[in-house]
């Protein structure tokens, strides 16, 4: 949570007001931390925020798990979440000392303000800022300098906690902190840690109503950008110009950034899945694949549409387009909450929506040599969407109520210079039904052509 959202506290802290992100309610972040504590088995979770980039023109974005648990957007912070524990009776046989019950605890640690640096990066908040805990929505806010002592005291009071520490893999600050804590307790090294990201993944996968509202805004802004591009695509226009228009529209619609670098691939470039140059000039008779969307208040969308450069599909282009759209609709129709899986590039997983789309394409289309077109669907059918455009998930597990994911079949035919991908973002509602967040964007080939004319 950021002080810039509260004008009175902004004045007290001497901070210049700035445009802020929308957010889920502070109470929801607290609920997420409590839910994580319930997975710690009496342990402690330690997470660090992303650091300010050393080069001031590099973009800054908060660490995804840290943001999910805190809503805090400023760099250099840390959070400690302590699971509640029951009382333990003394046991002479095992040399166990008596310990009273310990309550749940959550602490946000903030770095000391550096006013010289803030002249370049903007004013920040620290633990001495009036109302810091209320603004952050935390039970406690302490200075970062207090963190080693707090962690030492937590572990000294219950040494089992050191064997139940959950941190992010590869976090240098976390490893340094745990190493120091182990040293102060007379240990050669800290015990192995739990991967906190694996505990957070299932929490992040199920979206709340507040998260869904932000995802809908991201999708609406992205739909506006896709509609703008449909009016701009025509022969003689450079791919990069369309990419720039998309970015401009996303910013106009309230996004803080693109979800990923826009992909605008025409002609042969349409058959390269992650084409990135955007340097060609679009030619009449070609199709262009445009994979582009924006991020609204840290939540991403992900949309792909395929357009005829001159505004009208050829018979073969339309045949392939209709085939891809049919595969997307077949996969969506086959979805069963709690059973269906996705992201199976080999199209062999039982209950896989990939297999449904693959079978549809194989049954309804052939290449120039009479071979089924399924071999040209070379990627998985989709992925989860959220704070990451590719939200983490264990894809061996089925999709269920509350999840948000893409369905994006594609066929790529280099021999014919035809690439077609259609990608929408879907939400699984409380009844287990799919809701297309991109429903307002044209889907049918005729709708695409009509949108390009107007």
N, C-alpha and C positions, 0 to 999 in steps of 0.2 A: 504494500500500500504506500502511496506517495504523498508527501505533505502538500504537493501542488494541488491536490484535490480539495484542500480545505483553506479557504481564503484567509480566515482569521489566523490560523496557525502559520500560514505563509508569512503574514506580516510580522508575527512574533519572532519567527526564525530569521527574518531578514532575507527572505528568498523572493526572487522575482517570479511572479506567476507565469506559468507556461501551459501549453495545451497538453491535456492529460489523456491517458487511456481510459476507456470504460472498463468496468471490472465486475466480476461476480461480487456478491455481498461479502464483507469481511468475515461474517460468521461462517460462511461456506469454507473459507480457507482454514479457519479453526477446526471445522468438522473434518477436513481432509487430514490435518495434522493428528487429530485424535484417532482417525481411522488407521493412519500409518503406525501410530503408537501401539495399536492393537495387534499389529503384525510383528512387533519387535521382541516378543517373548521375554519381557522384562528388561530389554536392552535400551540402547541409546542410538538415535540417528543424528548424524552430523553432516550438514550440507553447506556448501559454500556457493555464493553468488558468482556470476561471471565478473571478471575484472575489467576495469576501464581499459580500452585498447591503448597501447603505448603511443601509437600514431594517432593524432587527434582527428584525422579525417577518415579513419576507419570506422565502419558502423558498429554500434554497440547493441547487443540484444541479450536480455537476461537468460541465464540457464533455465531450460524448460522445466525440469523437476523442481528447481528452487522456486520458480515463479508459480508453479502449480500449487505448492504448499504454502506460499507466503503472499503472493500478489505483489511482492516488492520488486520494483523496477530498477533501483539504483545499484551501482556496482560495489563490490568489495565487502558485502555483508556475509553473515553466516547464521545458521539456525541450528539449535540443539533441541531435539524432541526426546523426552524421557518417558518411557512407559511406566505406568503405575505397577507396583509390586506388592504382594501380600506379605504379611509379617512372617518371619522365620524364627522358629524356636531353637534354642541352643541344643546342640547334639554333641556330647563329649566323644562319642564313638567315631564321628567323622570330623571332629575338631571344628564344627560349624558354630560360629558365634551367633547369638540372638540378634535379629534385626527387626526394627519396627516396620510396619507397612509404609511404603513410600507412595506419595500421590503423583499423578500425571504432572508433567512440567514442560513448558515450552519457553524458549528464550531466543529472541532475535538480537544478534550482536552486530553493532554498527561501527564502521571505522570512524576515527576522529576526523573532523572536517579539516581540509587543507585549503585555506582561503586563497592561497596563491594558485593552486591547481584549478580551483573553482572559477577563476577568472577566464579560464579556457574552456572548462567543461560545464559550467553552470553550478549554481549552489546546490548543496546536498544537505542531508539531514543526519544528525548523530544522536547519541543517547542523551545528550544534554538539552536537546531541543524540547521546549515546553510541549507537553501532551504527546510525547513520542509514542508511548505504548498504545494510547487510544487511537492515534492516527494510523499506526501500523496494524492494529487489531490483534496485538499480542498480549499475553499475560505479563510478560517481562520484556524490557528492552535494556540491554547493558552495553557498555563500550567493548570493542573488540579486544582491548587490552586485558579485560577480565576473563576472557574465554579459557585460557589455559588453567587458571585457578579454579574456575567453575567445574570444568571437566575433571580435574584432579580430585576435587572434593566429591563429585558424583561417583567416581570409580573407587575412591578410598573408602567410601561408606558401604560399597557393595562391589567387591572385586569381580563378581560374575558379570558385571556390566562390561568390563573390558573384553570379555569373550563374546559379547553380544553387541558389538559396535557395528552399526550399519553406515557405510559411507559410499560415495560414488567412486567407481573404479577409476584409477588413474588420477585421482584428485591429489595433487602434490600438497596443498595446504592441509588436507585431512590426514595424509600419511605423516607429515611433519608433526602435526599436533598429537597424533596418537603415539608417535615415537617418543616425543617429549614426555607425554603422560606416563608411558611405560617406564622411562628412565627415572622419573621422580618417584615411582613406586618400587624401584629396585629391580626392574626386569631388564633382561638383555634386549628384548624387542617386544613390540605389541603382537598379540595373537592375530591370526587371520580374521579378516572382517567379513561382514555380510554385505552383499551388493544391494544397496538401498534402491537402486533403479529397478531391480526386479520386483521389489515390494510395491513400488509406486505404479508400475505399468498397469496392473489390473484396476487400480483406482482411476488412473487417467483415462482408461478405455471407455468407461461408462460416463456419459456426459449428463450434467445437470441441466435443468431448464435454463438457468442463467448462462451456462456455457453454450447451449443450443442457440440462444438469442444472439450471442456474439458470432457464432458460426453462420447463422442466417444473414447477419449484416455483412460478414466477409463474402458470402456467396452472392448477395444482392449487388455489392460493389463490383464483384468480379463479372457478374452478368452484364452490368452496365458497360464494363470495359470490353467484353466480348461483342456486345451490340455495336459499340463505337467502331471496333475493328471491322465488323461486317460491312460497314458503310465506307471504309477506307480502302479495302482490298480491291485492286484493279490492276490490269496490265501496266507495266512501267513503273510501279511503285516499289521501292526497296523494302525488303523484309524489315530492316531496322527501323524504318519510319513507322511501321505498324507496331513494332515493339515499343517504340517511344510513346505512341498514342495510348497504348494499353496502360503503360506506367502513369502517364499523365491523368488518365481517367480514374485509375485506382486512387491516386492521391486526391483528386477532386471529390471522390466519393467517401473520403474519410479514412482510407487505409493509411497506416504508417509506413508500409513497405510492401514490395511484391512478395508473394509467398516463395518464389523462386525466380530465377532469371527467365523472362519470357522466351518461349521457343516459337519461332515463326519460320517454318520450313516449307518452301515451295518447290515444285518440280521434283527432281531427284532428291532434294533435301528432305522432302516429306517422308522418305523411306528410312531416314536416320532417326532413331527413337529420341535421342537427346541432342539433336542438332543445336548448336549454340552460336554459330557465327552471325546469323541473321544478316548476311552481307549480300545476298543475291537480289537481283531485280526480278520481280514476279512477271511471268510470261503468260499470255493468253493460251488457253488449252490445258494449263496445269491446274493441279489442286494445291492448296496450302494448308498444312496442319498447324494450328495455333493452340499451344498449350500454355495458358497464362491465367493467373489469378492473384488475388491480393490477400494481405493479412490485416485483419481488423482487430485492434486491441489484443494482440498476441495470438489470435485464433485465425487459422489459415483456411482458404478454400483452394480448390484444384479443379480446373475445367479445361477440357480440350474440345475444339470443334474443327471440322475440316470443311473448307470452302472451295468452290470453283473460282479461280482467279478472275475469269471474265464474267462471272455472275451466273453461269449456267453449266451444270454438270454435263459431260458427254454421257452417252448411253452406258459405256463401260464404267466410268467413274461413278455414275449413279448406282449401277449394279453392285459395286463394291461398297459404296456408302450404305445402301439399304441392307446389305448383308451384315455389316458391322452394327448398324442400329438394331437389326433383328437379334443379333447375338446379345447385345446389351439388354434388350427387353426380355429375352428368354432367360438370362441369368437372374434378372430382377424378379421375374415371375416364379422362378424355382426356389427363391430364398425361403428358408425356414429358420426362424430364430432359435438359437440354441443347438442347431444342427449343421447349418451351412458353413463352409470354410471358404477362404479366398487366398489369393496370392500363391498360386500353385503353377509355376511356369511350365512344368512338365505335363500339366493337365491330367494327372493320374490319381490325385488324392480322393479318397471316398468322400462323398457329400460335398465335393468342390464345385463352386460356381464356375470356376475356370473350365472344368470338364464340360459343363452345360454349354458355355459359349463356344468352346472348341468343337464340340459335336455339332452345334448348329452351323458353324462356318463350314465344317467339313461336308455336311450334308447338303448345303445349298449353293456352293460355289466351286469353280475350278479355275486353274491358271491357264495360260496360253497353251500348255502342253496336255491339258485334260486331267491334271492332277488335283486332288482336293486342296482347298485353300487353307486348311487348318495348320499346315506346316509354316504358314506365313504369319501366324499369331505367335510372336516370339517372346512375349513377356507375360507376367502374371496379370490377373484380371483387375486387381485393385489393392488398396492398402487403407489403413485407418488414417483419419484426419483429425487434427485438434490443435494443440499448441505447436506441434510440429506438423508440417504439411504431410510428412510420413510419420504419424504418431507410432510409438513403439507398440508391438504386440507379438505374442507367441502365435504364429500362424498355423501351428499344429492344432490349435484350439478353435472351436466354432465361434461365430459371431452371435451376439445376443442383444437383447433389448437395451436401449440406451447408447449403442455404439454408432459411430459415424464413419463411413468408409466410401471409397470410390468404386465404381464399376466402369472399367475403361478398356473394352476390347479394341484391338487394332489389327489391321492387315497391311503389310508392307511389301510391295511388289516392285523391286528395283528395275526389273526387266521392262515394266510398263510405266515407270516413273509415277506410280500411284501409291500414296500412303494415306490411309484413313484411320483416324482414331477418334472415338467419341467418349468423353469422360464426364460423368456427373457425380455429385456427392450425395449420398443417401444417409438417412437417419432411420434407425429402427425404433418405432414408437412403442408405447406401453402395451399395445396389443400385438406386438411382434410384426407389424406391417412396415414396409419400406415407404419412406417419404422422400421424394426427390427434391432436394434443396435447390436444384437448378431447373426446376420444371418450367420456369418462365422464359427460359432461353429456347430458341428454335431447335427442334430435333429433326423433323422430317426434311428430306432434301428440298421439297417444294417450299417449306418454311424458310430454309436457309436462303434460297434464291430470292424469295420475296423480301426478306430482310435486307439483302444486298441491293435491291432496287430502290428502297425507300430511304 
